[in-house]
Structure formats: structure tokens, C-alpha cells
Amino acid sequence: MTNSEFDSRLVQKFLTEYQDRGMLKWQGFYLSDHTSKLNQLHKHDHEVRQRQHSEQMAAKEIVEVIDEAVTKNLEVIIEPAIIDKDLLVTPFIQGKISGYYQDNLVIGTHLIRLNEIYAIKIKKSKI
């Protein structure tokens, strides 16, 4: 198509009346960054909703596991007996028991009361 084949009135009308939608036209496009972030959010949400407590342990069993972990310097996974505002199980605390204070265990930067432990287990090593 050559310039002589364009209708000058149509071109002029396009130039004066066309309204570019600007950012609106780009809002419908998903970038790979958006897609990967959405996938991460969905995965995290799914993991949170699927997290469940194992069977509740008696205080004596909890103390036995703590004793073994401290004696053998093993990592533990603690399931706190705490439910968040959405009635979901709070994240498990994982690490080596570095100490205790009164009725609290110290695991990394976490301080957890013994009576708030729902269950505890020794973390299996990947050998």
C-alpha cells in the first residue's frame, strides 16, 4: 500500500479522534515475574492450608524427646499448640535446642514455652 492509497480524511480522523487506552491496555498482560510470584503465593497458601498437627504428645513424651535431642545434639521439629486468627496451624519451629530458660526452650531465635508444644520430633538426617 502506498501513501497515495490512504484516505487522508480517514487518517486525519484517526489522528484527531483516536484515544489511546494508555496503561489500561497493559494491565491485562501478565509478565513472567507476575506469573512466578502468583505461583509462589498459591504454593505457599496451599502449604499453609495443608499443614496439620500430628498426634498430640503427653508432657512426658515431649520431655523425653527434648532430652534425647539435647544429649545427642540433634535438630528437632516443634509443632506449637497455637492456632492463628484464621484457624490455621502456625508454622513449625525447626532447629537445634540451644538452651532453656525456666519453662522455655531456645531454638535459634525462637523462645517457646514447654506447655505450648503440641508435638515434637527429632528431624531425620538426610544421609
N, C-alpha and C positions, 0 to 999 in steps of 0.2 A: 504494500500500500504506500503510495507516495503522498507528499504534502498536498498536492492538488486534489486528491480524492477525499480529504477531510472536509466535512461540512463546517465552515467557520462559525456558523451560528451555534451549532451543537458544541463545538469546542469552547466558545465563549460562555455558553450556558453552564457547561461543566466547571469552568474556572470560577464563575461567579456564584453558582448555587451549590456546588458540592461541599458537603460538610464532612470533614474527616472525623472519624469517631475517636481519634487520638488513642489514649491509653485503654479505652473500652475494648478495642479490638484485640489488645494483647492480654487482657485479663482472662480470656478463655484458654490461653495456651499454658500448658504445664511444661516447665523445664525439667530436665533430668534431676536437678537439685531438689525441686519440689517433690517429684515422684519418690526419690530416695528418702527424703525426710518424712513423707507421708507413710512410706513402707516401714520406716523405723518406729514411727509413732504407733502404727497399727500392731507391729510386733510386740512393742513394749506393753501396750494396752492388753493384748491377748495374754502375755505372760503374767501380768498383774492379776487379771481376772481368773486365770487358771491356777494361781498359787493357792495351795491348800495346806493346812496343817496335817502333819502325820498324827498318829495316836498320841494323846496327852500322856505325859510321863509323870510318875509319882515323884515326890521330892527326893526320896531315897535313890531312885534310879538316876535322877539328874545329878546328884552329888557324886555318885559312882562314876559317871561319865566325865564329870569335871575333874575328879581325882585322877583318873586314867590319863586324861589329856594333859594335865599339869605335870604328872610324873614322867610321861613319855614325850613331852613337848610336842604334842600333836595339834593340828588345826581342828577346830570344831565348827559346826553349823548350828546356830541357835535360832529357834523359832520363837519369837516373842509372843506372849499371850496378849497381844494388842491388836485391836481391830480399828481401822481408820474410820473417818466420818462417812465414807461410802460403803461401810461394812465389808471392806476388803482386808485380807491378811496383809500385815505390814511386811516389808522386805526382811528376809532372813539376814542375820548377822554372821559373818564368816571370818575366821582368823584364829590366831593362837591366843590363848589366855595369857596375858602378860602380868596379871596380878589381880588382887582383890582388895576391897576396902569395905569394912563392915559386912553388909549383906549384898554387896555389889561386885560384879565381875568386871574386869577391864579387858576389853578385846580391841586392840588398836586404839582408836579414838572414842570407842563406844563404852559407856558405863551402863550396865544392865543389872537390875535388881534380880536376885535369885527367885523371888516369888513372881516375877514377870516372865519366867522361862516356861514356855508351853512344852517344848521338847528340845532336846539337844542330842547331837550325834557327832561321832568322830568323822571328819572328812576323809573319804577314801583317797589314798595317794594314787597318782597316775604313773605307774611304773611299767 
